[in-house]
Amino acid sequence: MIKTAALYYFNLLLITCMSAFPANAQGMASLLTDKNVSELPENLLWEEVYLQIDRQMYIAGEDTWFSIYAIDMETGKLSQRSIIVYLELLNPWNKPVIQSRFRLFGGKGEGNFLLPDSLTSGTYTIRAYTNWMKNFLPSNCFMSNIEIYNPFRNSTEFIRKSLEPGSPYTKEPDTILENRINLCRLSDSIFGRREKVTLNLATGNNNKGLSGVFNMSISVTMTDAISSSPGIEDYLNSMKVNREHLKFTGESEREYDFETEGHYLSGMVNYRTEGVSDSSDFLFMSIQGKVAEFYNAGIDSSGHFSFILPVDDITRNLILQPENANKDMMLDIEPSFSPELPDSQSFRDKLPNSLTSVFSSLSFNYQAAKIYNISSKKPDETSVNKNPKKVRFYGIPEMEIYLDDYIMLPTMQEVFFELLPGIIIRSRKTGYEILITNPLTGIFYSIPPLIMIDGVIINDLSVLVELNPETVEKIEVVRTPYLVGDMILYGIVNVITRSGDFSDITMPDYAVILPYRVVESPATFISPDYENETVRRSRKPDLRNTLYWNPSVRSNKNGETRIEFRTSDLPGSYTVRIEGISETGEKLSVRQSFIVR
């Protein structure tokens, strides 16, 4: 929406008044520096992350499935603060081999990642944390070891890993999960192959008095492929006990804040020549495309800047450049994943006898699925972010001309002169300049407008002048002063090409082009449709290593839910594992076993 002069001056005053709010964040940063968590005020915001992983043993090349719970430790409920969780897979030498971000909705999320088939056999660590939890890394984050076997490499060598003794996250849970049969009832204890299994969960009918709506995740796997990892309640209790070990590790002048409104993309402005002072108050970020997206961030006294990006699974080409061009300037983007890694020890070992038979079976099942082209996942087709409706950051332009509606002119200077009244491009000794008139006064602004091609900001106007008009689809113009955050744009001119991809234009050295996707889109776990009699009688083998996975089960208000799934062709002992939390903060951990013959 284009603002009138009176309105934009009022908003400018409002923005100036609101600029005092970040002082509270700085106060919190100084409060946290070099302090133990146990020494901090009791009402300090505290968040934990818990992951339910489908199993603990995998073959390189398989998918790992997980459900994410972010817990507000003040209330014990799902956290409403963070909307992004950072997840990493650390190899036996404690180096990240997978780094992904996943979206949280009301403290709950889900995801999966594909284990590269080139991984070395050994112990790997999955760790997860929110942006706020980076203040306390490496200790304050969820960590769980998994075992990965690669049958196509050295089949006997296995790299073992153990965390350093005494680390707070190595503490064993104080309690063992109960097998609460009265909560989870199966339709039978012994099933045939490809037979339906019905699971009824009733949390309101038990000696613990659990009730209400529960958010849960359910996995069903071969019993040998899981371990005695703690449930959500035991894990959170152990973190409470170990809270005194946690220390704030952030810098004295900054802190990692909760990502509540969007994803933080931060960095530093540096200079190639020592002693050069900052020549720009703002850093601009634009995204190439026919619909202009524009962001700006202030640069503080230390050269630090931070943008807030929308949280979706779209890969964008982000183009960052300073408000005032400076070829001596360098932009360094800070990695969003924490470099603070836990201490660990790794050593070469032979594959333990206890794991040989388990991995042999998992490997056979995995290779059979590959041979028959059987997959247990499909892309998430329900994502609301696949084709979001884009809106120009400046709303509806005041002027919009399509060049096909006019006789083709030979140069862009003539296009502006003939088709865009009140806007002129003229040559100067130092290059070109563009002038735009204020529609209220008819006087040229003393400050140049924002110039864009396909939504990308252009500082060198020769790029615009040398553009071939035949490649231009349309030109959009805003002549009224426009507010973006805490800065004023004295006019906007966006030239949109037919391709809309900013092609054949070279960016200056001081600009950074960064392909970036904020979060990954989770896939959906699928099973064969044995309700179809033809499929059920098919001779194609069904050798699922994870029999069933559902990361987002929700009970009714009485705490009741019903789940159905089918067994596979694999006989043996299976374990149903359920983790969950109610809207009132009650935790649920259930394990139940059955046999397939």
Steps between C-alpha positions, in 0.01 A plus 500: 500500500637844405507741790416866482753759617316566826463132578860408430632777726274373775629145451857625503437653843345173616800298381735738680308451824504121463874485444553497876366145537819307400669636812327228703669231291842653563423504870425129491829435316704672770302313765585161349872550435725256685225386735379153588135438420445409866609854597252670266151620600242225530283662234776485237354367175612139460434270206587136430465281191416130495503273193329167460701313236344201323789270601868498600654270235517580128659401171681776308255620233186467715279779630494605863159618623445717805237699686601825671375637833609845621415537868457817703666391825323769702156359425586146388286553190591516133694819438337782304825696469722332241372408153822339370708207622859442382591135448844352435648155447854477641728223373722282724767774489243756613478688169160598354402297192137619488364839607133587451237731646139397563184697570315488831128562531407577859809322630449183291674402178607205290755409238730248341841493337669258264816338631767524226598157368866602528500515882757303696363233734494629855330696775338828394335768711178683424478832678225762490457848643317829450666835432465597868666176610817601310573722800573186705662262250652249485333372818144624477362313200338170420752229413447136412742246355397277210691213338548504121639207302626520142506150346673626183815616677728320747246257645684431825635840607276709724594844637373521855437834673437595858437836661753626753426371853335754726318688227146582614338342195660159571299448816278193489129550573399446862195294407419231249201531270200305617317261272163661570277235350192671642577805284581321175290202391577299186237291326716193565852402611578271204434589136548346160676656205329798331235488774325807641608619844269729697639714779267671746649763730294620796697731730192586709458142624814442706649525846700812414195708424614626158229665297435771244620553144842349431741571212685174438735317266500124445767269362486124444829323428678173557582481869869431430534830308410726793675574828402599852519871423310716750144608435396862494420522871821329616707712265352829617539400863868424445546842338350663809748316719790604278392862461776616738764378252379728222683825431425786269759494221391800291699815438480779755342748258248271333278202563306252295134590526185293455401464135133581547419712194745357247851368433804713582760536226793684654848608399778754528615787280880506462742700288800393295692812606569549869371815661214554254189609685148389418357689205151349506220517755292224343553170327250407230379151415298434188374182336498463125165444335208673335346582839735725696600390851712743696649505849730740678709468814690755703876461550606553861826652625677163493392435138241239593171468310202265514205435267178319588395259225157341453490138612421278203662231284561714190857530371570867428798677349569768761700798379659712772667834438563824692286810472804695380727311261849438632734265315719476811214342693467127570189326631553190715191288565498326837417128488160437656614172657706524814874422478495398868541121486491258794812323620523137393743214446505271197688177442510227235341173592364185345126474449369365833351153488183635659445723195614265224174309463287813538689692232507196274119484508459877455743496208319214324166679539641829372660343192184303418297825510751658261484208259119510487492883500294514819497831691341591832487873437344753266540879486261699715229607255301689764761766572348847495835643396532330161346781298441792735336807357770766475424867558720793400655655808377841375145383433320630190729727293384852412622454143518173307582490129529195272748562218304281259222763511730754334722535198837345582754770589874446441641594844389497863563876525239557231262257672516705819475832316204403283301263723570602861413864568668650805800265474815574303837331449788732420871467450752656742880505509494231768247287316123502478242627746125458518267772629141459610249771590288513812139474374383733779744785429618433144860551618779248444614314812855580608546134596501244215226234488546128552578343162440127441519256211295186563484598866880532532633837614723678248758754616676535163242661269705411191361147546148639455594733214671222304203264540337406168136623503398190305581289808281714730142391573382789716605781737339568838540834678418641843551879513372571852751471791472146633590361843674162536576426862689800634616641167332721239516426128458809284340317211533146364565392139489127423584389145371146438648297216320233304706223663473655848825335610748789483691311230808632318564762770824487699480589869773723652771359728345651813175305451434148631278252314383230738267210404309439823215286629381562854340164586473156344168360386428172682408194297212268584554142619295256292419128526356252248121524462402155615133596515527438126478123462713502183780684679473273805544190283788654308822297493713810532681465835416735785809527720456835673766573761265758650158336498297813584575864570255777582650825640175693547232306687244704693257352751149619572419703812472179705851396407382223270626410155494202264780404260502224238792362302602180323781260578758415233656175382763510775433267796634592841447718805382859448476792740248783491645818646278800578621839623274796559401807696158639585379855465537533879860374498452139609757264344436155356751222423370154413658183361307190400621187318341244270609205287469440126514138382 
